[in-house]
Amino acid sequence: HFFTCPRSQPMPRGDRSEHTEGPIEPERTKADIRAEPYNMPAGFEWSDLDVTQEEERKELYTLLANNYVEDDDCLFRFDYSQNFLEWALTP
C-alpha cells in the first residue's frame, strides 16, 4: 500500500534516495555536554535525580505524567512507563 502524508506533517519530500538515514544530531561525548547548568528563573532550582532509584524514578514519572506530556488540546497524553524512563535516561 502507498499512503500519502499530509503537507502539515514534518516528512521529507521527494525521492527517498535524496535523504540519508541516521541520527538527527551526531553522538556526543560527556566532554561535549555543557558542565554548568543554565540559570533558572527566580524561585526555581535544578535538582539532580538518580533514575535507577525507584523512588526518584517514580517522582519523575509523576511530574511528567501530570504536567508535561500532553498536547495543547488536552486530548492526548503520553504515558511513559517508569521502566522506559530509566532505559531512556541512562547510558
mmCIF file as gemmi writes it, N, C-alpha and C atoms, coordinates in Angstrom:
data_model
loop_
_atom_site.group_PDB
_atom_site.id
_atom_site.type_symbol
_atom_site.label_atom_id
_atom_site.label_alt_id
_atom_site.label_comp_id
_atom_site.label_asym_id
_atom_site.label_entity_id
_atom_site.label_seq_id
_atom_site.pdbx_PDB_ins_code
_atom_site.Cartn_x
_atom_site.Cartn_y
_atom_site.Cartn_z
_atom_site.occupancy
_atom_site.B_iso_or_equiv
_atom_site.pdbx_formal_charge
_atom_site.auth_seq_id
_atom_site.auth_asym_id
_atom_site.pdbx_PDB_model_num
ATOM 1 N N . HIS Axp A 1 ? 0.823 -1.182 0 1 0 ? 1 A 1
ATOM 2 C CA . HIS Axp A 1 ? 0 0 0 1 0 ? 1 A 1
ATOM 3 C C . HIS Axp A 1 ? 0.871 1.251 0 1 0 ? 1 A 1
ATOM 4 N N . PHE Axp A 2 ? 0.363 2.288 -0.591 1 0 ? 2 A 1
ATOM 5 C CA . PHE Axp A 2 ? 1.065 3.563 -0.612 1 0 ? 2 A 1
ATOM 6 C C . PHE Axp A 2 ? 0.185 4.587 0.081 1 0 ? 2 A 1
ATOM 7 N N . PHE Axp A 3 ? 0.748 5.267 1.068 1 0 ? 3 A 1
ATOM 8 C CA . PHE Axp A 3 ? -0.003 6.268 1.81 1 0 ? 3 A 1
ATOM 9 C C . PHE Axp A 3 ? 0.633 7.63 1.59 1 0 ? 3 A 1
ATOM 10 N N . THR Axp A 4 ? -0.176 8.616 1.394 1 0 ? 4 A 1
ATOM 11 C CA . THR Axp A 4 ? 0.356 9.969 1.284 1 0 ? 4 A 1
ATOM 12 C C . THR Axp A 4 ? 0.296 10.624 2.655 1 0 ? 4 A 1
ATOM 13 N N . CYS Axp A 5 ? 1.247 11.451 2.897 1 0 ? 5 A 1
ATOM 14 C CA . CYS Axp A 5 ? 1.32 12.145 4.174 1 0 ? 5 A 1
ATOM 15 C C . CYS Axp A 5 ? 0.883 13.587 3.963 1 0 ? 5 A 1
ATOM 16 N N . PRO Axp A 6 ? -0.017 14.093 4.781 1 0 ? 6 A 1
ATOM 17 C CA . PRO Axp A 6 ? -0.459 15.479 4.612 1 0 ? 6 A 1
ATOM 18 C C . PRO Axp A 6 ? 0.72 16.45 4.668 1 0 ? 6 A 1
ATOM 19 N N . ARG Axp A 7 ? 0.615 17.549 3.963 1 0 ? 7 A 1
ATOM 20 C CA . ARG Axp A 7 ? 1.691 18.553 3.921 1 0 ? 7 A 1
ATOM 21 C C . ARG Axp A 7 ? 1.982 19.154 5.291 1 0 ? 7 A 1
ATOM 22 N N . SER Axp A 8 ? 1.04 19.007 6.218 1 0 ? 8 A 1
ATOM 23 C CA . SER Axp A 8 ? 1.25 19.579 7.547 1 0 ? 8 A 1
ATOM 24 C C . SER Axp A 8 ? 2.217 18.748 8.39 1 0 ? 8 A 1
ATOM 25 N N . GLN Axp A 9 ? 2.537 17.537 7.93 1 0 ? 9 A 1
ATOM 26 C CA . GLN Axp A 9 ? 3.42 16.659 8.696 1 0 ? 9 A 1
ATOM 27 C C . GLN Axp A 9 ? 4.88 16.898 8.332 1 0 ? 9 A 1
ATOM 28 N N . PRO Axp A 10 ? 5.782 16.827 9.327 1 0 ? 10 A 1
ATOM 29 C CA . PRO Axp A 10 ? 7.205 17.071 9.069 1 0 ? 10 A 1
ATOM 30 C C . PRO Axp A 10 ? 7.891 15.859 8.438 1 0 ? 10 A 1
ATOM 31 N N . MET Axp A 11 ? 7.561 15.599 7.195 1 0 ? 11 A 1
ATOM 32 C CA . MET Axp A 11 ? 8.121 14.452 6.486 1 0 ? 11 A 1
ATOM 33 C C . MET Axp A 11 ? 8.97 14.939 5.318 1 0 ? 11 A 1
ATOM 34 N N . PRO Axp A 12 ? 10.054 14.203 5.002 1 0 ? 12 A 1
ATOM 35 C CA . PRO Axp A 12 ? 10.85 14.58 3.828 1 0 ? 12 A 1
ATOM 36 C C . PRO Axp A 12 ? 10.015 14.452 2.562 1 0 ? 12 A 1
ATOM 37 N N . ARG Axp A 13 ? 10.27 15.304 1.62 1 0 ? 13 A 1
ATOM 38 C CA . ARG Axp A 13 ? 9.566 15.271 0.336 1 0 ? 13 A 1
ATOM 39 C C . ARG Axp A 13 ? 10.545 14.822 -0.749 1 0 ? 13 A 1
ATOM 40 N N . GLY Axp A 14 ? 10.017 14.286 -1.801 1 0 ? 14 A 1
ATOM 41 C CA . GLY Axp A 14 ? 10.862 13.898 -2.924 1 0 ? 14 A 1
ATOM 42 C C . GLY Axp A 14 ? 11.319 12.458 -2.826 1 0 ? 14 A 1
ATOM 43 N N . ASP Axp A 15 ? 12.332 12.145 -3.608 1 0 ? 15 A 1
ATOM 44 C CA . ASP Axp A 15 ? 12.861 10.796 -3.709 1 0 ? 15 A 1
ATOM 45 C C . ASP Axp A 15 ? 13.547 10.406 -2.392 1 0 ? 15 A 1
ATOM 46 N N . ARG Axp A 16 ? 13.252 9.212 -1.891 1 0 ? 16 A 1
ATOM 47 C CA . ARG Axp A 16 ? 13.849 8.76 -0.626 1 0 ? 16 A 1
ATOM 48 C C . ARG Axp A 16 ? 15.363 8.679 -0.709 1 0 ? 16 A 1
ATOM 49 N N . SER Axp A 17 ? 15.901 8.398 -1.902 1 0 ? 17 A 1
ATOM 50 C CA . SER Axp A 17 ? 17.353 8.266 -2.03 1 0 ? 17 A 1
ATOM 51 C C . SER Axp A 17 ? 18.068 9.596 -1.775 1 0 ? 17 A 1
ATOM 52 N N . GLU Axp A 18 ? 17.322 10.707 -1.817 1 0 ? 18 A 1
ATOM 53 C CA . GLU Axp A 18 ? 17.909 12.02 -1.558 1 0 ? 18 A 1
ATOM 54 C C . GLU Axp A 18 ? 18.15 12.252 -0.068 1 0 ? 18 A 1
ATOM 55 N N . HIS Axp A 19 ? 17.514 11.462 0.783 1 0 ? 19 A 1
ATOM 56 C CA . HIS Axp A 19 ? 17.568 11.674 2.226 1 0 ? 19 A 1
ATOM 57 C C . HIS Axp A 19 ? 18.364 10.558 2.884 1 0 ? 19 A 1
ATOM 58 N N . THR Axp A 20 ? 19.393 10.928 3.619 1 0 ? 20 A 1
ATOM 59 C CA . THR Axp A 20 ? 20.189 9.924 4.306 1 0 ? 20 A 1
ATOM 60 C C . THR Axp A 20 ? 19.518 9.548 5.619 1 0 ? 20 A 1
ATOM 61 N N . GLU Axp A 21 ? 19.744 8.317 6.035 1 0 ? 21 A 1
ATOM 62 C CA . GLU Axp A 21 ? 19.216 7.857 7.31 1 0 ? 21 A 1
ATOM 63 C C . GLU Axp A 21 ? 20.287 7.986 8.372 1 0 ? 21 A 1
ATOM 64 N N . GLY Axp A 22 ? 19.868 8.131 9.598 1 0 ? 22 A 1
ATOM 65 C CA . GLY Axp A 22 ? 20.814 8.221 10.698 1 0 ? 22 A 1
ATOM 66 C C . GLY Axp A 22 ? 20.335 9.189 11.744 1 0 ? 22 A 1
ATOM 67 N N . PRO Axp A 23 ? 21.176 9.421 12.74 1 0 ? 23 A 1
ATOM 68 C CA . PRO Axp A 23 ? 20.761 10.32 13.819 1 0 ? 23 A 1
ATOM 69 C C . PRO Axp A 23 ? 20.581 11.748 13.33 1 0 ? 23 A 1
ATOM 70 N N . ILE Axp A 24 ? 19.659 12.477 13.953 1 0 ? 24 A 1
ATOM 71 C CA . ILE Axp A 24 ? 19.429 13.878 13.619 1 0 ? 24 A 1
ATOM 72 C C . ILE Axp A 24 ? 20.634 14.703 14.04 1 0 ? 24 A 1
ATOM 73 N N . GLU Axp A 25 ? 21.156 14.405 15.218 1 0 ? 25 A 1
ATOM 74 C CA . GLU Axp A 25 ? 22.351 15.075 15.719 1 0 ? 25 A 1
ATOM 75 C C . GLU Axp A 25 ? 23.431 14.027 15.923 1 0 ? 25 A 1
ATOM 76 N N . PRO Axp A 26 ? 24.692 14.397 15.708 1 0 ? 26 A 1
ATOM 77 C CA . PRO Axp A 26 ? 25.765 13.424 15.928 1 0 ? 26 A 1
ATOM 78 C C . PRO Axp A 26 ? 25.854 13.039 17.404 1 0 ? 26 A 1
ATOM 79 N N . GLU Axp A 27 ? 26.356 11.844 17.66 1 0 ? 27 A 1
ATOM 80 C CA . GLU Axp A 27 ? 26.52 11.398 19.036 1 0 ? 27 A 1
ATOM 81 C C . GLU Axp A 27 ? 27.5 12.308 19.766 1 0 ? 27 A 1
ATOM 82 N N . ARG Axp A 28 ? 27.215 12.585 21.017 1 0 ? 28 A 1
ATOM 83 C CA . ARG Axp A 28 ? 28.056 13.481 21.812 1 0 ? 28 A 1
ATOM 84 C C . ARG Axp A 28 ? 28.767 12.68 22.905 1 0 ? 28 A 1
ATOM 85 N N . THR Axp A 29 ? 29.932 13.159 23.254 1 0 ? 29 A 1
ATOM 86 C CA . THR Axp A 29 ? 30.639 12.588 24.392 1 0 ? 29 A 1
ATOM 87 C C . THR Axp A 29 ? 30.317 13.439 25.614 1 0 ? 29 A 1
ATOM 88 N N . LYS Axp A 30 ? 30.699 12.953 26.792 1 0 ? 30 A 1
ATOM 89 C CA . LYS Axp A 30 ? 30.454 13.713 28.01 1 0 ? 30 A 1
ATOM 90 C C . LYS Axp A 30 ? 31.173 15.059 27.95 1 0 ? 30 A 1
ATOM 91 N N . ALA Axp A 31 ? 32.334 15.099 27.308 1 0 ? 31 A 1
ATOM 92 C CA . ALA Axp A 31 ? 33.094 16.347 27.187 1 0 ? 31 A 1
ATOM 93 C C . ALA Axp A 31 ? 32.36 17.381 26.328 1 0 ? 31 A 1
ATOM 94 N N . ASP Axp A 32 ? 31.461 16.928 25.439 1 0 ? 32 A 1
ATOM 95 C CA . ASP Axp A 32 ? 30.708 17.837 24.568 1 0 ? 32 A 1
ATOM 96 C C . ASP Axp A 32 ? 29.535 18.504 25.288 1 0 ? 32 A 1
ATOM 97 N N . ILE Axp A 33 ? 29.177 17.989 26.437 1 0 ? 33 A 1
ATOM 98 C CA . ILE Axp A 33 ? 27.989 18.471 27.149 1 0 ? 33 A 1
ATOM 99 C C . ILE Axp A 33 ? 28.38 19.576 28.121 1 0 ? 33 A 1
ATOM 100 N N . ARG Axp A 34 ? 27.611 20.614 28.128 1 0 ? 34 A 1
ATOM 101 C CA . ARG Axp A 34 ? 27.858 21.773 28.996 1 0 ? 34 A 1
ATOM 102 C C . ARG Axp A 34 ? 27.944 21.327 30.458 1 0 ? 34 A 1
ATOM 103 N N . ALA Axp A 35 ? 29.005 21.732 31.139 1 0 ? 35 A 1
ATOM 104 C CA . ALA Axp A 35 ? 29.222 21.331 32.536 1 0 ? 35 A 1
ATOM 105 C C . ALA Axp A 35 ? 28.377 22.148 33.506 1 0 ? 35 A 1
ATOM 106 N N . GLU Axp A 36 ? 28.191 23.423 33.212 1 0 ? 36 A 1
ATOM 107 C CA . GLU Axp A 36 ? 27.424 24.298 34.093 1 0 ? 36 A 1
ATOM 108 C C . GLU Axp A 36 ? 25.978 24.373 33.614 1 0 ? 36 A 1
ATOM 109 N N . PRO Axp A 37 ? 25.019 24.214 34.523 1 0 ? 37 A 1
ATOM 110 C CA . PRO Axp A 37 ? 23.612 24.299 34.107 1 0 ? 37 A 1
ATOM 111 C C . PRO Axp A 37 ? 23.23 25.731 33.741 1 0 ? 37 A 1
ATOM 112 N N . TYR Axp A 38 ? 22.207 25.86 32.926 1 0 ? 38 A 1
ATOM 113 C CA . TYR Axp A 38 ? 21.669 27.176 32.598 1 0 ? 38 A 1
ATOM 114 C C . TYR Axp A 38 ? 21.033 27.781 33.847 1 0 ? 38 A 1
ATOM 115 N N . ASN Axp A 39 ? 20.967 29.098 33.898 1 0 ? 39 A 1
ATOM 116 C CA . ASN Axp A 39 ? 20.31 29.782 35.01 1 0 ? 39 A 1
ATOM 117 C C . ASN Axp A 39 ? 18.813 29.526 34.965 1 0 ? 39 A 1
ATOM 118 N N . MET Axp A 40 ? 18.232 29.345 36.136 1 0 ? 40 A 1
ATOM 119 C CA . MET Axp A 40 ? 16.795 29.134 36.244 1 0 ? 40 A 1
ATOM 120 C C . MET Axp A 40 ? 16.132 30.445 36.647 1 0 ? 40 A 1
ATOM 121 N N . PRO Axp A 41 ? 14.865 30.618 36.291 1 0 ? 41 A 1
ATOM 122 C CA . PRO Axp A 41 ? 14.138 31.811 36.744 1 0 ? 41 A 1
ATOM 123 C C . PRO Axp A 41 ? 14.058 31.835 38.271 1 0 ? 41 A 1
ATOM 124 N N . ALA Axp A 42 ? 13.862 33.013 38.812 1 0 ? 42 A 1
ATOM 125 C CA . ALA Axp A 42 ? 13.746 33.167 40.264 1 0 ? 42 A 1
ATOM 126 C C . ALA Axp A 42 ? 12.672 32.222 40.807 1 0 ? 42 A 1
ATOM 127 N N . GLY Axp A 43 ? 12.982 31.594 41.918 1 0 ? 43 A 1
ATOM 128 C CA . GLY Axp A 43 ? 12.026 30.685 42.543 1 0 ? 43 A 1
ATOM 129 C C . GLY Axp A 43 ? 12.161 29.241 42.097 1 0 ? 43 A 1
ATOM 130 N N . PHE Axp A 44 ? 13.024 28.972 41.113 1 0 ? 44 A 1
ATOM 131 C CA . PHE Axp A 44 ? 13.233 27.616 40.62 1 0 ? 44 A 1
ATOM 132 C C . PHE Axp A 44 ? 14.683 27.218 40.855 1 0 ? 44 A 1
ATOM 133 N N . GLU Axp A 45 ? 14.916 25.93 40.922 1 0 ? 45 A 1
ATOM 134 C CA . GLU Axp A 45 ? 16.279 25.442 41.074 1 0 ? 45 A 1
ATOM 135 C C . GLU Axp A 45 ? 16.418 24.105 40.359 1 0 ? 45 A 1
ATOM 136 N N . TRP Axp A 46 ? 17.643 23.792 39.963 1 0 ? 46 A 1
ATOM 137 C CA . TRP Axp A 46 ? 17.94 22.498 39.349 1 0 ? 46 A 1
ATOM 138 C C . TRP Axp A 46 ? 17.967 21.442 40.44 1 0 ? 46 A 1
ATOM 139 N N . SER Axp A 47 ? 17.643 20.226 40.084 1 0 ? 47 A 1
ATOM 140 C CA . SER Axp A 47 ? 17.673 19.125 41.03 1 0 ? 47 A 1
ATOM 141 C C . SER Axp A 47 ? 18.248 17.902 40.335 1 0 ? 47 A 1
ATOM 142 N N . ASP Axp A 48 ? 19.208 17.263 40.958 1 0 ? 48 A 1
ATOM 143 C CA . ASP Axp A 48 ? 19.755 16.018 40.43 1 0 ? 48 A 1
ATOM 144 C C . ASP Axp A 48 ? 18.884 14.869 40.897 1 0 ? 48 A 1
ATOM 145 N N . LEU Axp A 49 ? 18.707 13.884 40.037 1 0 ? 49 A 1
ATOM 146 C CA . LEU Axp A 49 ? 17.995 12.701 40.458 1 0 ? 49 A 1
ATOM 147 C C . LEU Axp A 49 ? 18.623 11.482 39.824 1 0 ? 49 A 1
ATOM 148 N N . ASP Axp A 50 ? 18.451 10.372 40.457 1 0 ? 50 A 1
ATOM 149 C CA . ASP Axp A 50 ? 19.011 9.103 40.009 1 0 ? 50 A 1
ATOM 150 C C . ASP Axp A 50 ? 17.856 8.21 39.587 1 0 ? 50 A 1
ATOM 151 N N . VAL Axp A 51 ? 17.641 8.078 38.281 1 0 ? 51 A 1
ATOM 152 C CA . VAL Axp A 51 ? 16.501 7.301 37.792 1 0 ? 51 A 1
ATOM 153 C C . VAL Axp A 51 ? 16.662 5.806 38.017 1 0 ? 51 A 1
ATOM 154 N N . THR Axp A 52 ? 17.834 5.381 38.488 1 0 ? 52 A 1
ATOM 155 C CA . THR Axp A 52 ? 17.986 3.966 38.84 1 0 ? 52 A 1
ATOM 156 C C . THR Axp A 52 ? 17.394 3.682 40.211 1 0 ? 52 A 1
ATOM 157 N N . GLN Axp A 53 ? 17.076 4.742 40.978 1 0 ? 53 A 1
ATOM 158 C CA . GLN Axp A 53 ? 16.431 4.599 42.287 1 0 ? 53 A 1
ATOM 159 C C . GLN Axp A 53 ? 14.917 4.693 42.107 1 0 ? 53 A 1
ATOM 160 N N . GLU Axp A 54 ? 14.206 3.669 42.546 1 0 ? 54 A 1
ATOM 161 C CA . GLU Axp A 54 ? 12.77 3.572 42.289 1 0 ? 54 A 1
ATOM 162 C C . GLU Axp A 54 ? 11.99 4.803 42.754 1 0 ? 54 A 1
ATOM 163 N N . GLU Axp A 55 ? 12.276 5.309 43.944 1 0 ? 55 A 1
ATOM 164 C CA . GLU Axp A 55 ? 11.519 6.45 44.478 1 0 ? 55 A 1
ATOM 165 C C . GLU Axp A 55 ? 11.735 7.708 43.626 1 0 ? 55 A 1
ATOM 166 N N . GLU Axp A 56 ? 12.96 7.945 43.198 1 0 ? 56 A 1
ATOM 167 C CA . GLU Axp A 56 ? 13.248 9.123 42.368 1 0 ? 56 A 1
ATOM 168 C C . GLU Axp A 56 ? 12.67 8.959 40.966 1 0 ? 56 A 1
ATOM 169 N N . ARG Axp A 57 ? 12.706 7.749 40.434 1 0 ? 57 A 1
ATOM 170 C CA . ARG Axp A 57 ? 12.115 7.475 39.122 1 0 ? 57 A 1
ATOM 171 C C . ARG Axp A 57 ? 10.606 7.684 39.176 1 0 ? 57 A 1
ATOM 172 N N . LYS Axp A 58 ? 9.976 7.262 40.267 1 0 ? 58 A 1
ATOM 173 C CA . LYS Axp A 58 ? 8.527 7.453 40.431 1 0 ? 58 A 1
ATOM 174 C C . LYS Axp A 58 ? 8.189 8.944 40.501 1 0 ? 58 A 1
ATOM 175 N N . GLU Axp A 59 ? 9.037 9.718 41.194 1 0 ? 59 A 1
ATOM 176 C CA . GLU Axp A 59 ? 8.818 11.165 41.288 1 0 ? 59 A 1
ATOM 177 C C . GLU Axp A 59 ? 8.883 11.814 39.905 1 0 ? 59 A 1
ATOM 178 N N . LEU Axp A 60 ? 9.858 11.417 39.084 1 0 ? 60 A 1
ATOM 179 C CA . LEU Axp A 60 ? 9.966 11.936 37.717 1 0 ? 60 A 1
ATOM 180 C C . LEU Axp A 60 ? 8.757 11.525 36.885 1 0 ? 60 A 1
ATOM 181 N N . TYR Axp A 61 ? 8.37 10.269 36.976 1 0 ? 61 A 1
ATOM 182 C CA . TYR Axp A 61 ? 7.211 9.778 36.239 1 0 ? 61 A 1
ATOM 183 C C . TYR Axp A 61 ? 5.967 10.601 36.584 1 0 ? 61 A 1
ATOM 184 N N . THR Axp A 62 ? 5.733 10.83 37.868 1 0 ? 62 A 1
ATOM 185 C CA . THR Axp A 62 ? 4.565 11.593 38.305 1 0 ? 62 A 1
ATOM 186 C C . THR Axp A 62 ? 4.611 13.023 37.774 1 0 ? 62 A 1
ATOM 187 N N . LEU Axp A 63 ? 5.784 13.648 37.85 1 0 ? 63 A 1
ATOM 188 C CA . LEU Axp A 63 ? 5.936 15.007 37.331 1 0 ? 63 A 1
ATOM 189 C C . LEU Axp A 63 ? 5.595 15.065 35.845 1 0 ? 63 A 1
ATOM 190 N N . LEU Axp A 64 ? 6.164 14.157 35.053 1 0 ? 64 A 1
ATOM 191 C CA . LEU Axp A 64 ? 5.916 14.172 33.607 1 0 ? 64 A 1
ATOM 192 C C . LEU Axp A 64 ? 4.468 13.823 33.28 1 0 ? 64 A 1
ATOM 193 N N . ALA Axp A 65 ? 3.955 12.784 33.894 1 0 ? 65 A 1
ATOM 194 C CA . ALA Axp A 65 ? 2.599 12.322 33.579 1 0 ? 65 A 1
ATOM 195 C C . ALA Axp A 65 ? 1.538 13.364 33.929 1 0 ? 65 A 1
ATOM 196 N N . ASN Axp A 66 ? 1.782 14.124 34.977 1 0 ? 66 A 1
ATOM 197 C CA . ASN Axp A 66 ? 0.773 15.085 35.417 1 0 ? 66 A 1
ATOM 198 C C . ASN Axp A 66 ? 0.956 16.491 34.874 1 0 ? 66 A 1
ATOM 199 N N . ASN Axp A 67 ? 2.094 16.764 34.21 1 0 ? 67 A 1
ATOM 200 C CA . ASN Axp A 67 ? 2.355 18.148 33.833 1 0 ? 67 A 1
ATOM 201 C C . ASN Axp A 67 ? 2.869 18.391 32.423 1 0 ? 67 A 1
ATOM 202 N N . TYR Axp A 68 ? 3.668 17.516 31.869 1 0 ? 68 A 1
ATOM 203 C CA . TYR Axp A 68 ? 4.444 17.932 30.718 1 0 ? 68 A 1
ATOM 204 C C . TYR Axp A 68 ? 4.226 17.196 29.412 1 0 ? 68 A 1
ATOM 205 N N . VAL Axp A 69 ? 3.52 16.152 29.361 1 0 ? 69 A 1
ATOM 206 C CA . VAL Axp A 69 ? 3.454 15.387 28.124 1 0 ? 69 A 1
ATOM 207 C C . VAL Axp A 69 ? 2.021 15.238 27.614 1 0 ? 69 A 1
ATOM 208 N N . GLU Axp A 70 ? 1.396 16.37 27.4 1 0 ? 70 A 1
ATOM 209 C CA . GLU Axp A 70 ? 0.028 16.397 26.901 1 0 ? 70 A 1
ATOM 210 C C . GLU Axp A 70 ? -0.046 17.387 25.747 1 0 ? 70 A 1
ATOM 211 N N . ASP Axp A 71 ? -0.868 17.092 24.755 1 0 ? 71 A 1
ATOM 212 C CA . ASP Axp A 71 ? -0.998 18.014 23.632 1 0 ? 71 A 1
ATOM 213 C C . ASP Axp A 71 ? -1.759 19.269 24.049 1 0 ? 71 A 1
ATOM 214 N N . ASP Axp A 72 ? -1.731 20.277 23.186 1 0 ? 72 A 1
ATOM 215 C CA . ASP Axp A 72 ? -2.338 21.569 23.503 1 0 ? 72 A 1
ATOM 216 C C . ASP Axp A 72 ? -3.844 21.497 23.779 1 0 ? 72 A 1
ATOM 217 N N . ASP Axp A 73 ? -4.523 20.535 23.156 1 0 ? 73 A 1
ATOM 218 C CA . ASP Axp A 73 ? -5.971 20.42 23.328 1 0 ? 73 A 1
ATOM 219 C C . ASP Axp A 73 ? -6.36 19.481 24.466 1 0 ? 73 A 1
ATOM 220 N N . CYS Axp A 74 ? -5.373 18.952 25.17 1 0 ? 74 A 1
ATOM 221 C CA . CYS Axp A 74 ? -5.613 18.021 26.277 1 0 ? 74 A 1
ATOM 222 C C . CYS Axp A 74 ? -6.377 16.772 25.823 1 0 ? 74 A 1
ATOM 223 N N . LEU Axp A 75 ? -6.132 16.369 24.584 1 0 ? 75 A 1
ATOM 224 C CA . LEU Axp A 75 ? -6.806 15.187 24.057 1 0 ? 75 A 1
ATOM 225 C C . LEU Axp A 75 ? -5.911 13.955 24.091 1 0 ? 75 A 1
ATOM 226 N N . PHE Axp A 76 ? -4.624 14.156 24.144 1 0 ? 76 A 1
ATOM 227 C CA . PHE Axp A 76 ? -3.699 13.04 24.077 1 0 ? 76 A 1
ATOM 228 C C . PHE Axp A 76 ? -2.613 13.233 25.125 1 0 ? 76 A 1
ATOM 229 N N . ARG Axp A 77 ? -2.374 12.221 25.917 1 0 ? 77 A 1
ATOM 230 C CA . ARG Axp A 77 ? -1.34 12.292 26.949 1 0 ? 77 A 1
ATOM 231 C C . ARG Axp A 77 ? -0.421 11.082 26.805 1 0 ? 77 A 1
ATOM 232 N N . PHE Axp A 78 ? 0.878 11.356 26.693 1 0 ? 78 A 1
ATOM 233 C CA . PHE Axp A 78 ? 1.851 10.277 26.688 1 0 ? 78 A 1
ATOM 234 C C . PHE Axp A 78 ? 1.922 9.708 28.091 1 0 ? 78 A 1
ATOM 235 N N . ASP Axp A 79 ? 2.152 8.429 28.183 1 0 ? 79 A 1
ATOM 236 C CA . ASP Axp A 79 ? 2.278 7.796 29.493 1 0 ? 79 A 1
ATOM 237 C C . ASP Axp A 79 ? 3.491 6.881 29.459 1 0 ? 79 A 1
ATOM 238 N N . TYR Axp A 80 ? 4.677 7.485 29.583 1 0 ? 80 A 1
ATOM 239 C CA . TYR Axp A 80 ? 5.9 6.706 29.585 1 0 ? 80 A 1
ATOM 240 C C . TYR Axp A 80 ? 5.977 5.905 30.875 1 0 ? 80 A 1
ATOM 241 N N . SER Axp A 81 ? 6.302 4.638 30.764 1 0 ? 81 A 1
ATOM 242 C CA . SER Axp A 81 ? 6.435 3.826 31.975 1 0 ? 81 A 1
ATOM 243 C C . SER Axp A 81 ? 7.705 4.216 32.725 1 0 ? 81 A 1
ATOM 244 N N . GLN Axp A 82 ? 7.751 3.881 33.993 1 0 ? 82 A 1
ATOM 245 C CA . GLN Axp A 82 ? 8.94 4.155 34.777 1 0 ? 82 A 1
ATOM 246 C C . GLN Axp A 82 ? 10.133 3.376 34.23 1 0 ? 82 A 1
ATOM 247 N N . ASN Axp A 83 ? 9.9 2.161 33.768 1 0 ? 83 A 1
ATOM 248 C CA . ASN Axp A 83 ? 10.996 1.371 33.184 1 0 ? 83 A 1
ATOM 249 C C . ASN Axp A 83 ? 11.521 2.031 31.915 1 0 ? 83 A 1
ATOM 250 N N . PHE Axp A 84 ? 10.63 2.587 31.093 1 0 ? 84 A 1
ATOM 251 C CA . PHE Axp A 84 ? 11.077 3.278 29.882 1 0 ? 84 A 1
ATOM 252 C C . PHE Axp A 84 ? 11.91 4.495 30.246 1 0 ? 84 A 1
ATOM 253 N N . LEU Axp A 85 ? 11.487 5.271 31.236 1 0 ? 85 A 1
ATOM 254 C CA . LEU Axp A 85 ? 12.245 6.448 31.644 1 0 ? 85 A 1
ATOM 255 C C . LEU Axp A 85 ? 13.643 6.057 32.098 1 0 ? 85 A 1
ATOM 256 N N . GLU Axp A 86 ? 13.752 4.985 32.867 1 0 ? 86 A 1
ATOM 257 C CA . GLU Axp A 86 ? 15.075 4.538 33.297 1 0 ? 86 A 1
ATOM 258 C C . GLU Axp A 86 ? 15.927 4.148 32.087 1 0 ? 86 A 1
ATOM 259 N N . TRP Axp A 87 ? 15.344 3.391 31.175 1 0 ? 87 A 1
ATOM 260 C CA . TRP Axp A 87 ? 16.075 2.967 29.97 1 0 ? 87 A 1
ATOM 261 C C . TRP Axp A 87 ? 16.502 4.173 29.143 1 0 ? 87 A 1
ATOM 262 N N . ALA Axp A 88 ? 15.606 5.134 28.941 1 0 ? 88 A 1
ATOM 263 C CA . ALA Axp A 88 ? 15.879 6.275 28.068 1 0 ? 88 A 1
ATOM 264 C C . ALA Axp A 88 ? 16.88 7.258 28.672 1 0 ? 88 A 1
ATOM 265 N N . LEU Axp A 89 ? 16.955 7.324 29.983 1 0 ? 89 A 1
ATOM 266 C CA . LEU Axp A 89 ? 17.773 8.342 30.643 1 0 ? 89 A 1
ATOM 267 C C . LEU Axp A 89 ? 19.071 7.812 31.252 1 0 ? 89 A 1
ATOM 268 N N . THR Axp A 90 ? 19.388 6.571 30.99 1 0 ? 90 A 1
ATOM 269 C CA . THR Axp A 90 ? 20.646 6.021 31.49 1 0 ? 90 A 1
ATOM 270 C C . THR Axp A 90 ? 21.481 5.529 30.308 1 0 ? 90 A 1
ATOM 271 N N . PRO Axp A 91 ? 22.815 5.639 30.465 1 0 ? 91 A 1
ATOM 272 C CA . PRO Axp A 91 ? 23.683 5.186 29.361 1 0 ? 91 A 1
ATOM 273 C C . PRO Axp A 91 ? 23.63 3.682 29.168 1 0 ? 91 A 1
